[in-house]
Amino acid sequence: SGVTIMYMDEGLDTGDVLLTERTPITPEDTGGSLHDRLASMAPACIERALDLLEKGTAPRIPQDPALATHCGKLLREHGRIDWNDSAENIARLIRAYSPWPGTFTTLSDESTATRIYKIHRATAIPGEGGCALPGTILSSTGHLHLATRSGILSIEEIQAEGGRRLPTTDFLRGHPLEVGKRF
């Protein structure tokens, strides 16, 4: 990812590039942490761009329209977890959509209506999810492990609808979840 300073033209983000500064996306990054890092990089990039313009040495690098991509507006529904995806992809989705739009899943219980659970942090455990169907609770004693299409997702922070965001160990003390149930 990175920050790009470009010349304005009639299109949206279509002008020539003046300056680009890149930063890696680490396995620990969330959408929020990347946003903050890019925001802290931007002022120095703007200063460098203004210096180049003042000196008359600012480059004009045309963009290749074939490499352009468009990202539409994120909606809350985009954060719905699809347990038929791999544990690795779900963990990436959780990081990317933190803090907005956030990720969530639902669990139906015979005694209550469908409940929504926000998943704030999780780690993929690579390998097979076993013989359980995707979304099945595999373990809920001290930690919460869920089957996915490929691998197991270990939930580290969770929030019940209307509740507080909690480490999973604390959450499970007050909200036991039955092994074998499916999200």
Buried (B, 14 or more C-beta within 10 A) or exposed (E): EEBBBBBEEEEEEBBBBBBEBEBEBEEEBBBBBBBEBBEEBEEEBEEBBBEBBEEEEBEEEEBEEEEEEEEEEBEEEBBEBEBEBBBBBBBBBBBBBBEEBBBBBBBEEEEEEEBEBBBBBBBBBEEEBEEBEBBBBBEBEEBBBBBBBBBBBBBBBBBBEEBEEBBBEEBBEEBEBEBEEBB
